[in-house]
Structures are given as structure tokens and as C-alpha cells.
């Protein structure tokens, strides 16, 4: 199994999907390995593979 860990992706963090702009602002609900569950304001709960999709932080990106 592939492993993925981004210490800045944690429950409560506000993010946006880089290509699904219409989903709006999302809040990370849980992180399990590379699977991140995000509750988006216009798309509801979505499970994102963080090894494939790099979520965009709402506000300053702490990884930079």
C-alpha cells in the first residue's frame, strides 16, 4: 500500500479542490493515510486521494 502523509492536512483545516471550483470551501473532516474526507459547502462530503489531488489551502499555504 502506498503511504502518504501531509502534516498540514488535519481535521478542521479549510481547503478548496484545485479543479472543482464549484464545490466551494471545504473543511477537512478526517485523514486516513492518503484518503482525506472533506465536507465541501456545495458538494457535501467527498473522499480525496491526497496522493493524486493536492488540495489548496484557504488562506496561506503552511507548506511554503
trRosetta pair geometry for C-beta under 8 A, 3 or more apart (Angstrom, degrees):
i j d omega theta_ij theta_ji phi_ij phi_ji
1 33 7.6 -46 150 -151 123 155
2 34 6.5 0 104 -13 102 147
2 51 6.1 36 127 -92 138 173
3 33 6.4 -105 -136 -150 59 97
3 34 7.3 167 -173 -39 27 102
4 33 6.2 80 48 164 80 70
4 34 3.4 65 42 -89 129 101
4 50 5.7 172 132 85 141 99
4 51 4.4 -130 -75 -68 151 101
5 33 7.7 -71 -73 -149 74 42
6 9 4.4 59 85 6 110 108
6 50 6.2 -118 4 160 126 143
6 63 7.5 -40 -160 -83 108 128
7 10 7.6 -4 173 -44 45 110
8 13 7.0 107 154 -112 71 157
8 57 7.4 -45 143 -80 128 132
8 62 4.7 175 -126 72 137 119
8 63 5.7 -120 10 -56 153 87
9 13 6.3 -124 -137 49 43 152
9 15 7.8 12 -120 -57 90 146
9 28 6.0 171 -171 -114 76 158
9 31 5.4 128 122 -96 99 141
9 36 5.7 -66 172 -108 136 137
9 50 6.3 -94 -15 -117 176 155
9 55 6.9 102 -105 46 119 130
10 13 5.7 100 57 -21 61 116
10 28 6.5 121 93 99 23 144
10 31 6.3 -74 -109 2 41 136
11 28 5.5 -137 -112 111 32 92
11 29 6.1 6 -124 -179 92 20
11 30 6.0 7 -79 -86 106 42
11 31 7.1 -133 -43 -4 70 90
12 27 6.6 -24 -144 -172 23 102
12 28 6.5 -28 36 65 30 90
13 27 7.2 152 77 -154 37 59
13 28 4.6 20 53 16 87 124
13 57 7.0 -63 174 -125 111 91
14 25 6.0 -14 -167 -172 106 106
14 26 7.0 148 -156 80 56 44
14 27 5.7 -31 -98 -97 64 69
14 28 7.9 -124 -68 -2 20 80
14 57 7.3 81 86 -165 66 62
14 58 3.9 -54 120 43 107 126
14 59 7.0 75 73 4 113 107
15 25 7.8 135 73 -162 31 60
15 26 5.2 -34 71 72 78 97
15 27 7.7 141 22 -101 75 21
15 28 6.3 61 3 -47 120 93
15 38 6.2 -78 63 -128 117 139
15 55 4.1 10 -178 163 142 123
15 56 6.2 134 -166 70 79 46
15 57 5.8 -52 -106 -104 75 38
15 58 6.1 -143 -91 -14 17 86
16 21 7.3 21 177 -121 119 55
16 23 7.5 148 -156 78 69 100
16 24 7.6 -101 -121 149 91 23
16 25 6.3 -54 -81 -108 85 47
16 26 6.6 142 -97 17 34 92
16 55 7.1 150 67 -171 36 79
16 56 4.6 -29 64 68 89 106
16 58 6.0 103 -25 -69 93 88
17 20 3.9 5 93 49 138 97
17 21 7.5 -129 76 -62 84 31
17 23 5.2 43 21 45 124 142
17 26 7.0 59 -31 -3 84 139
17 38 7.7 164 -60 83 95 154
17 40 7.2 -26 -15 -93 112 140
17 46 7.7 -14 -67 84 137 153
17 48 7.2 -160 -106 -99 102 136
17 53 6.8 -18 -147 174 86 137
17 55 6.6 -52 -100 -120 47 77
17 56 7.4 61 151 19 2 94
18 53 6.7 -169 24 -166 106 89
18 54 6.4 39 -28 74 139 74
18 55 7.2 -154 -28 -125 87 28
18 56 5.3 119 -79 -30 78 111
19 53 7.9 -105 17 -133 104 111
20 23 4.3 41 129 -12 108 119
20 40 7.9 -39 114 -125 123 167
20 43 6.9 14 152 -46 134 160
22 42 6.1 -100 150 100 69 144
22 43 7.6 100 107 -53 79 109
23 26 6.6 -3 135 -52 114 114
23 40 4.1 -32 169 178 102 154
23 41 7.5 120 155 48 57 65
23 42 5.4 -169 -155 67 31 93
23 43 4.0 -34 -130 -6 93 132
23 46 7.3 -39 -144 -6 144 149
24 40 5.7 131 64 177 79 91
24 41 3.9 -68 102 56 138 107
24 42 4.3 106 2 2 119 105
24 43 7.4 175 31 -1 85 88
25 40 7.1 160 90 -147 31 66
25 41 5.3 41 57 -11 76 122
25 58 5.9 33 -133 -80 101 151
26 38 4.0 40 161 165 135 116
26 39 6.1 159 -155 77 80 38
26 40 4.0 -40 -87 -89 103 69
26 41 7.1 -133 -78 -10 52 69
26 43 7.9 -34 -84 53 114 105
26 46 7.6 -62 -125 39 147 108
26 55 7.8 -93 69 -150 126 127
27 38 6.8 157 73 -158 30 73
27 39 5.3 -16 57 58 85 94
28 31 6.6 5 179 -50 124 96
28 36 6.0 -54 -133 -174 103 107
28 37 7.4 104 -162 79 59 53
28 38 5.5 -42 -98 -101 50 80
29 37 4.5 -54 62 104 108 101
29 38 6.5 176 3 -104 87 22
29 39 5.4 82 -49 -21 117 99
29 45 6.7 -19 2 -125 153 106
30 36 7.5 -179 91 -151 50 47
30 37 4.7 22 48 40 87 113
31 35 7.5 155 -157 86 45 53
31 36 5.2 -8 -107 -108 77 78
31 37 7.8 -143 -68 23 37 71
31 50 7.8 6 -138 -17 100 148
32 35 4.9 -15 67 66 89 103
32 37 7.9 34 7 -12 99 99
34 49 5.7 28 134 -161 107 68
34 50 5.0 -144 -167 51 70 86
34 51 4.4 -14 -155 -21 143 104
35 47 5.6 -9 -168 -173 101 106
35 48 7.4 144 -157 72 49 44
35 49 6.4 -28 -96 -100 61 57
35 50 7.4 -154 -78 1 10 91
36 47 7.2 149 75 -158 40 54
36 48 4.7 -27 65 64 94 97
36 49 8.0 165 20 -93 81 10
36 50 4.9 72 -12 -49 120 113
36 55 6.9 -87 90 -24 156 141
37 45 6.0 0 -175 -167 100 102
37 46 7.3 166 -150 83 56 36
37 47 5.3 -28 -95 -99 73 71
37 48 7.7 169 -88 17 23 75
38 45 7.2 159 83 -146 37 54
38 46 5.6 -20 63 62 87 85
38 47 8.0 153 18 -98 70 24
38 48 5.9 17 4 -4 116 121
38 55 7.2 156 -67 -113 152 145
39 44 6.7 -47 -147 -176 70 38
39 45 5.1 -27 -97 -87 72 70
40 43 4.1 14 78 49 130 95
40 44 6.5 -5 56 40 79 20
40 45 7.8 166 16 -85 71 19
40 46 6.0 12 -2 6 115 116
43 46 5.8 5 122 -39 119 124
48 52 8.0 -144 176 64 73 93
48 53 5.2 -89 -170 66 107 130
48 55 6.4 80 125 -61 163 112
49 52 4.3 40 95 20 110 112
49 53 6.3 102 69 15 65 91
50 53 6.6 -70 -114 68 34 70
50 54 7.3 69 -163 -103 69 43
50 55 6.8 -49 -117 -6 91 101
56 61 7.6 -69 -160 -87 60 112
57 60 6.9 -26 110 98 132 31
57 61 4.6 151 36 -102 127 64
57 62 6.8 142 -95 4 169 76
57 63 7.9 166 -18 7 134 96
60 64 7.7 -118 177 50 83 111
61 64 4.8 67 89 -1 105 109
